[in-house]
Amino acid sequence: MGAEILATDTASASDADPAAALIARGDYRGALARCAVDHGPSLGRLCMAFLGSQAEAEEAAQEALIAALDAMPSYRGEGTVRAWLFGIARRVCARRLETRVRRENRLRLVQPDESAPGAEALVAARQQAHRVRVALEQLKPTEREAVVLRYDSGLSFSEVAEACGIDEAAARKRVSRALERLRKALCE
């Protein structure tokens, strides 16, 4: 009876996510390829949001996928593959941020040609992006991770909770606190 329930749970989870089905079958290379296709762009955006450098974000996303391949034999299927991958990517980015020399590798904004059409809008958009980035840097790392996972990566609160290793109520609270601090910082 217990094996039937487990098989049913695995089958229903696998039906919803092709990568989970491949992992359950032991086809880790196929699962990695599926994850790269389905979640690669989102992982890249998440890493970019955390790291601020396109080149470093691409490396971190690749590192996260390789780490996922190594961890696939121990994947328990308790949540979505997407949330599991984002948790791995979050840890990869955190390690990179810890070891990075103070802001030397940050992506620098190139000043646009002032005479180009739409240059004022471009400058304003870049200034706003810079203000948001600075405000994000002022958040606690745990709050920054939660808000980036929720809004930049589009994870549900339960997926944010899984990726951060906390319960859903704590994820909601972290996001709420982060948004409140961001509003205050951006209004100043």
Sequence and secondary structure as in RCSB ss.txt:
>XXXX:A:sequence
MGAEILATDTASASDADPAAALIARGDYRGALARCAVDHGPSLGRLCMAFLGSQAEAEEAAQEALIAALDAMPSY
RGEGTVRAWLFGIARRVCARRLETRVRRENRLRLVQPDESAPGAEALVAARQQAHRVRVALEQLKPTEREAVVLR
YDSGLSFSEVAEACGIDEAAARKRVSRALERLRKALCE
>XXXX:A:secstr
 HHHHHHHHHHHHHHH HHHHHHHHT HHHHHHHHHHHHHHHHHHHHHHHH  HHHHHHHHHHHHHHHHHHGGG 
  SS HHHHHHHHHHHHHHHHHHHS TTTTS       TTSTTHHHHHHHHHHHHHHHHHHHHS HHHHHHHIII
IIS   HHHHHHHHTS HHHHHHHHHHHHHHHHHHHH 
